[in-house]
């Protein structure tokens, strides 16, 4: 029997998803402009700057779209698996939403005014308007308030269910939130104690190396804050759609705990070329980086096992017979499967990046841009699209019609083609030395730069074609979102109602200590202290003179 979520919970989740897709719309448009500028085919008007649109693209897609969508998804899943939100949870979730939205608006206005073209990494000594940093701080505080609202809901459930392990979805939500809160400590520290006083003129200079290190303390776990909700869909939603169960409840929980432990003390792998950090600490954090690959390999194993076991239950024979038994006609599955497939080269690229000598070749080149488009831009984003196809109809009580499912296939296929073209050419261009974060790709017809316009895949033109297909695909998705929010007919019969697919898991075999949060938070802090205490103290105590701010745009 289908039951709709409580109306208050639905409105909350839908509001988050609405803002996510508004940011997605503008962010993808900014992406389209960029590939044309890099291709030397577009001259921007004097009042618009390449770095301004690059900042808007990064902030709106990587930070705003992802975070709002993640909260919409987590809120829906928590209400579904632990029961409707109480008054306090709702109140705090709304306060969090409002603070996040104020922060987003302030930061976006500063970008639009041309006062904050510092990219989403806002590296010092580039200096934006102080209000941009205030906007970022509000955004993070808003996410914390919304996070604590969800934790409160979980704690209330635990009180009523003493001694029981929480459902897998709730466990994974709490893990993701713990990771997020610990990760944000770095960015909050640098924004509050370095950037805001510096940008308001209260101090003259900034310790650049410290600000970057604190940013990357946050920046790497940030990518897992994007990835974990996608993994939640892979572990919990996909098995249900294919008619199976979670392969192993304990394996799934353990992989999330490993992310809490190992995703934070690894930020130096983004700074391998920076001279201010001694080699030993880079080495240590690189070793820890290889540890954080393990939970992703566990996830890959678990997915293959789920596919195979379910396929065999449905009569599959031979080594790969299960492959044909998967529900390819179901957009909710196919979209996420393709997302998983993209993560094989995406993850392999990450391992390359983390290898010191290879990092020397690819750092600051278009390769890195290619890498993040086949990690966050496809495995994560396309999983979110796959969720969108049923999540919005589930929340609005509308039908997922056949024509909308076909539209979903068109969207996912075009996104895959666009991404294959764009990201493959970005990887190859990167290997040929094409830098990232530059408006300019001609270099006065230098022979090396001319190479970037030859060849089929190693070409800025191919990148632009891929980017254009991606933009068209994004517009298909926006059309779907508008339909699913406001236009599709309401479901009336049991078959028409769209459900939240949540698979069963063998919770009875799961050891209780896996839900001992204080233990894991404690171990995480020990690792963070080991990896960061000495190098950060060194960066603070032996700092060269700080830098004044620069506005290069
Ligand atoms: Fe990364 C740079 C290392 C994962 C995002 N990364 C970035 C940046 C972003 C980003 C945004 O070490 C740029 C930041 C900037 O602006 O400067 N990354 C890694 C490593 C991993 C990794 C080791 N990255 C991600 C994920 C991201 C992401 C996930 C977003 C969501 N990354 C780096 C490094 C840099 C970097 C350096 C700095 C580069 C530089 O110098 O600037 C690992 O977590 C990857 C592990 C993953 C795997 C894959 C497992 C495969 C699975 C799929 C199973 C498939 C199935 C389907 C079941 C080992 C789980 C099968 C189907 C069939 C048909 C076969």
Boltz pocket constraint, residues with backbone or C-beta under 6 A from the ligand:
constraints:
  - pocket:
      binder: B
      contacts: [[A, 121], [A, 223], [A, 224], [A, 226], [A, 227], [A, 269], [A, 270], [A, 289], [A, 292], [A, 293], [A, 296], [A, 297], [A, 299], [A, 300], [A, 303], [A, 304], [A, 337], [A, 340], [A, 341], [A, 343], [A, 344], [A, 346], [A, 347], [A, 348], [A, 349], [A, 350], [A, 351], [A, 352], [A, 353], [A, 354], [A, 355], [A, 359], [A, 362], [A, 363], [A, 364], [A, 368], [A, 371], [A, 372], [A, 375], [A, 376], [A, 380]]
      max_distance: 6.0
